[in-house]
């Protein structure tokens, strides 16, 4: 895994960088090459503790882990362990979500082929010629969610419908 390493409050050495690389090898085993979009590790030194923070973008899911310890190497160890747990948990969640989506799609395909989704009845109605305002009143009088009409201004077929937020809108067909 490629990551950006930054420090604040102390100087970074090759030994620290190598230690982080070695500890992150364990995390690399959990990840595949195309999992990580970006990663950064920040290490800060305050009066008594080192604070090490990792931020990893896994295909849109951002994982942030932070560890504090007076010993920098212990903080890095804790960070690597926590990060590995969190990545495994996130990947399991994504895998479960993918399985649920796949099973729902299978159920949908089975449902669409059922007899309930077949056209059972055909009704013929004449299209009334009216303005959109009249169509809105007609929809409300009939207590419907939508109303199809021929617009008197454009002579085109339109639909007036009630949106989820309670407002109404008109669909004008083109072509």
Secondary structure, DSSP 8 states (H G I E B T S, - for coil): ---EEEEESS---HHHHHHHHHHHHHHHHHS-TTTEEEEEEEEEE-SS-EEEEEEEEETTEEEEEEEEESSHHHHHHHHHHHHHHHHHHHHHHHHHHHHHHHHHHHHHHHHHTSGGGS----------EE-HHHHHHHHHHHT-SEEEEEETTT--EEEEEE-TTS-EEEEE---
